[in-house]
């Protein structure tokens, strides 16, 4: 259960629409963002597009980096400030501001290829495709190989099908605007900086549940310069595991997809012994999400009861 965040009345009107909006969210990583924007400035695309830069409450020089880029670059860019932390909230701020029919997303530590938007646009030539993810290459070979997908094999996610965690990555993803409106945007409970990770797979799964098909397209490429080394991985894996557990529980409680939930639990049980710690944190994530779900349900019921309660004549 999550709050309504992106109704049709909160986004840009149709008269202002363009073809593609590229949305990049950032928080206190001005150095990484500067390198990312250098790469973005080299994108070539012969259709109308814009860059939306969402500052998710940074207190470093992020605003200066963004404003300098807007003033000096030929890329049509806009600055959006979202004070509420969490990547789900930041993505929704980008969605509300964006004018594109296609909304592309990458991270502030990624370098999109020059044909990034052109390849995305060509993929959405199929009207049944509602969302895509693409290839994510490791920039620095000394970084730990995580947060990447270097597969060269295309893949189709059929509408109404289960999406396994790890099959869809937010560092390289795009949605039709209508798809994000259909699913009410990103869940503010999900995403780095919020309670749970995995805001990307959650959005794609909800699109699949609505019947939209998706694609993994290896010709849509970004390079990931995350800078993490082996000592940095343990807390990250814990965060990912908690997010996976929340995603699995949401499939059951919110999406009411029992078979998807059962399949995810089956995959969890068949992990190797060295993944037992991850399974424990997944259980923690599932429990935390269930608590949030039922807490919101109780609050909503109390609010409805108060609204229906007869008012005294002097009120």
C-alpha positions in Angstrom: 0.0 0.0 0.0 1.4 3.4 -1.0 0.2 6.9 -1.2 -1.1 8.4 -4.5 1.8 10.5 -5.9 1.3 11.1 -9.6 -2.2 11.6 -10.8 -2.8 13.1 -14.3 -3.5 16.5 -12.8 0.0 16.7 -11.2 2.0 16.3 -14.4 2.8 18.5 -17.4 -0.3 19.1 -19.7 -0.4 17.5 -23.2 0.2 20.8 -25.0 3.7 21.0 -23.6 4.7 17.4 -24.6 8.0 16.6 -26.3 9.4 13.2 -27.3 11.8 12.2 -24.5 12.7 13.5 -21.0 16.0 12.2 -19.5 15.7 12.3 -15.7 18.7 12.2 -13.4 18.3 12.3 -9.7 21.2 13.2 -7.3 22.0 13.8 -3.7 25.3 15.1 -2.3 27.4 13.7 -5.2 28.4 16.8 -7.1 31.7 15.3 -8.3 30.0 12.2 -9.8 27.2 14.4 -11.2 29.7 16.7 -13.0 31.3 13.7 -14.8 27.9 12.4 -15.7 26.8 15.7 -17.2 29.9 15.8 -19.4 28.7 12.5 -20.9 25.2 13.7 -21.2 26.3 16.7 -23.2 27.7 14.4 -25.9 24.3 12.7 -26.5 23.1 13.1 -30.1 19.4 12.8 -30.7 17.4 14.2 -33.7 14.1 14.5 -31.9 12.9 16.8 -29.2 14.2 16.1 -25.7 15.0 17.6 -22.4 17.1 16.9 -19.3 15.5 17.0 -15.8 18.0 17.2 -13.0 16.4 16.5 -9.6 18.3 17.6 -6.5 17.0 15.4 -3.7 17.9 17.7 -0.8 21.7 18.0 -1.4 23.8 20.2 1.0 27.0 20.1 -1.1 27.7 22.0 -4.3 25.2 20.1 -6.3 23.0 23.1 -7.1 26.0 25.0 -8.3 27.0 22.2 -10.6 23.5 21.9 -12.1 23.1 25.7 -12.6 26.5 26.0 -14.2 25.6 23.2 -16.6 22.2 24.8 -17.5 23.9 28.2 -18.2 26.8 26.8 -20.3 25.4 23.8 -22.1 23.3 23.6 -25.3 21.3 20.7 -23.7 17.8 21.9 -22.7 17.9 21.3 -19.0 15.9 22.1 -15.9 16.6 22.1 -12.2 14.1 20.5 -9.8 14.5 20.5 -6.1 12.8 17.7 -4.0 13.4 18.0 -0.3 11.8 14.7 0.8 14.6 12.1 0.7 14.3 8.8 -1.3 14.9 8.0 -4.9 11.2 7.1 -5.3 10.3 10.6 -4.3 12.9 12.1 -6.5 11.8 10.1 -9.5 8.2 11.3 -8.9 9.4 14.9 -8.8 11.0 14.3 -12.2 7.9 12.8 -13.6 5.7 15.7 -12.4 8.1 18.2 -14.1 8.9 16.2 -17.3 7.2 16.9 -20.6 8.4 13.8 -22.5 6.1 11.0 -23.9 9.0 8.7 -23.0 10.8 9.1 -19.7 14.4 7.8 -19.5 16.3 7.4 -16.3 19.9 7.0 -15.4 22.0 7.6 -12.3 24.4 10.4 -11.4 27.4 8.0 -11.5 26.6 6.7 -15.0 27.8 7.8 -18.4 25.1 7.2 -21.1 26.3 6.4 -24.6 26.0 9.1 -27.3 23.1 7.2 -29.0 21.4 6.4 -25.6 18.2 8.3 -26.4 18.1 7.3 -30.0 18.2 3.6 -29.0 15.6 4.1 -26.4 13.3 5.9 -28.9 13.6 3.1 -31.4 12.7 0.5 -28.8 9.4 2.2 -28.1 8.4 2.0 -31.7 6.5 -1.1 -30.7 3.3 0.2 -29.0 3.0 -2.9 -26.7 6.3 -2.0 -25.0 5.7 0.0 -21.9 9.1 -0.1 -20.2 12.7 -1.1 -21.0 16.0 -1.6 -19.3 19.4 -1.7 -21.0 23.0 -2.8 -20.7 25.1 -1.4 -17.8 28.8 -1.7 -18.3 31.5 -1.5 -15.5 33.5 1.7 -16.1 36.4 1.0 -13.7 37.7 -2.6 -13.8 39.0 -2.2 -10.3 35.5 -1.6 -9.0 33.5 -4.4 -7.6 31.3 -5.9 -10.3 27.9 -5.0 -8.9 25.1 -2.9 -10.2 25.8 -3.9 -13.8 24.2 -6.1 -16.5 26.6 -6.7 -19.4 24.5 -9.3 -21.2 24.3 -9.1 -24.9 21.2 -11.2 -25.2 17.9 -9.3 -25.6 14.9 -10.4 -23.5 11.2 -9.7 -23.4 9.2 -9.4 -20.2 5.7 -10.5 -21.2 2.7 -8.5 -19.9 1.4 -10.1 -16.7 4.7 -12.0 -16.0 6.8 -12.2 -12.8 9.9 -10.0 -12.8 12.8 -11.4 -10.8 14.9 -9.0 -8.8 18.1 -8.3 -10.8 16.4 -8.5 -14.1 15.6 -4.7 -14.2 18.0 -1.9 -13.3 17.2 1.7 -12.5 20.6 2.9 -13.7 19.3 2.3 -17.2 15.6 2.3 -17.6 12.8 4.1 -19.5 9.0 4.1 -19.3 6.1 5.4 -21.4 4.6 8.4 -19.6 1.2 6.6 -19.7 2.7 3.6 -17.9 3.9 5.6 -15.0 0.6 7.3 -14.8 -1.2 3.9 -14.9 0.8 2.7 -11.9 0.6 6.0 -10.0 4.3 6.7 -10.3 7.1 5.3 -8.1 6.4 4.1 -4.6 7.8 6.6 -2.1 8.6 3.8 0.3 11.1 2.4 -2.2 14.5 3.6 -3.4 17.9 4.5 -1.8 17.2 7.0 1.0 13.8 5.5 1.7 12.8 2.4 3.8 13.5 -0.1 1.0 15.7 -0.4 -2.1 14.3 -1.8 -5.4 12.1 1.1 -6.5 13.1 0.1 -10.1 11.9 -3.5 -10.2 8.8 -2.5 -8.2 7.7 0.0 -10.8 8.4 -2.5 -13.6 6.5 -5.3 -11.8 3.5 -3.0 -11.3 3.6 -2.2 -15.1 3.7 -5.9 -15.9 0.7 -6.5 -13.6 -1.2 -3.8 -15.6 -0.5 -5.9 -18.7 2.4 -3.9 -20.2 5.3 -5.8 -21.8 8.9 -4.8 -21.3 12.3 -5.3 -22.9 15.9 -5.8 -22.0 17.8 -4.1 -24.8 21.6 -4.5 -24.8 22.0 -1.7 -27.5 20.8 0.8 -24.9 24.0 1.4 -23.0 25.3 3.3 -20.0 28.6 2.8 -18.2 28.5 2.7 -14.4 31.3 4.4 -12.4 30.1 3.6 -8.9 33.5 3.4 -7.3 32.7 0.7 -4.8 35.4 -1.7 -3.7 35.0 -5.1 -2.0 34.9 -3.7 1.6 31.9 -1.5 0.5 29.8 -4.4 -0.6 28.5 -6.0 2.7 26.2 -3.1 3.7 25.1 -2.6 0.2 24.1 -6.3 -0.1 22.2 -6.0 3.2 20.3 -3.0 1.8 19.5 -4.9 -1.4 18.3 -8.0 0.5 15.9 -5.9 2.7 14.6 -4.3 -0.5 14.1 -7.7 -2.1 12.1 -8.9 0.9 9.9 -5.8 0.8 9.3 -6.2 -2.9 8.3 -9.9 -2.5 5.9 -9.0 0.3 4.4 -6.2 -1.7 3.6 -8.7 -4.5 1.5 -10.6 -2.0 -0.2 -7.8 0.0 -0.5 -4.9 -2.4 -0.5 -6.5 -5.9 -2.3 -9.7 -4.6 0.0 -11.8 -6.8 0.2 -15.0 -4.8 2.0 -17.0 -7.5 4.5 -14.3 -8.0 5.1 -14.3 -4.3 5.4 -18.1 -4.1 7.9 -18.1 -6.9 10.1 -15.5 -5.2 10.0 -17.5 -2.0 10.9 -20.7 -3.9 13.9 -18.9 -5.4 14.9 -17.7 -2.0 14.8 -21.3 -0.5 17.0 -22.6 -3.3 19.8 -20.2 -2.7 23.2 -21.7 -1.8 24.3 -21.8 1.9 26.4 -18.7 1.5 23.2 -16.7 0.8 21.6 -17.6 4.1 22.4 -14.2 5.6 20.8 -12.5 2.6 17.7 -14.7 3.1 17.6 -13.5 6.7 17.6 -9.8 5.7 15.0 -10.5 3.0 12.8 -11.8 5.8 13.4 -8.5 7.7 12.4 -6.5 4.7 9.3 -8.5 4.1 8.3 -8.0 7.8 9.0 -4.3 7.7 6.9 -3.9 4.5 4.0 -5.9 6.0 4.1 -3.6 9.1 4.0 -0.5 6.8 1.1 -2.0 4.8 -1.1 -2.8 7.8 -0.3 0.4 9.6 -1.4 2.4 6.6 -4.6 0.3 6.3 -5.4 0.9 10.0 -4.8 4.7 9.7 -7.0 4.8 6.5 -9.8 3.0 8.3 -9.6 5.4 11.3 -9.8 8.4 9.0 -12.8 7.0 7.2 -14.6 6.3 10.5 -13.9 9.9 11.7 -15.3 11.3 8.4 -18.5 9.3 8.7 -19.0 10.0 12.4 -22.1 12.3 13.0 -21.1 15.8 14.0 -22.7 17.4 17.1 -25.1 20.3 16.2 -22.7 22.8 17.8 -19.6 21.6 15.8 
